[in-house]
Amino acid sequence: MPDVLIRAIPKKTLDAVKRKAARRGRSLQQELKLAIERLGAEADFDYVEYVSQVRERIASYAPNQSDSVDLLREDRKR
């Protein structure tokens, strides 16, 4: 498994992570490893694609609904 070296972490930040790790009964290394793993898992999620799918699903339930963007812009101009 590869190692990672991160330089110049502010002391305040490192102290905060150490406190969180201690409260959770983990070492600093365990806490950081979990945080990086979570970050890596989030990177795979495509929010734009998800929202697009939700919009398509909503459109299939109510196909005759208009997009309200133009109406809102018109109303704001008043």
Number of C-alpha atoms within 10 A of each C-alpha: 3 3 4 6 4 5 6 5 9 8 9 9 9 12 13 11 16 18 14 15 17 13 10 10 11 14 16 17 11 12 18 15 12 12 12 12 11 11 11 11 10 11 9 8 10 9 11 8 10 11 11 11 12 11 11 13 12 12 13 11 9 10 10 8 10 10 8 9 9 10 10 10 10 10 9 8 6 5
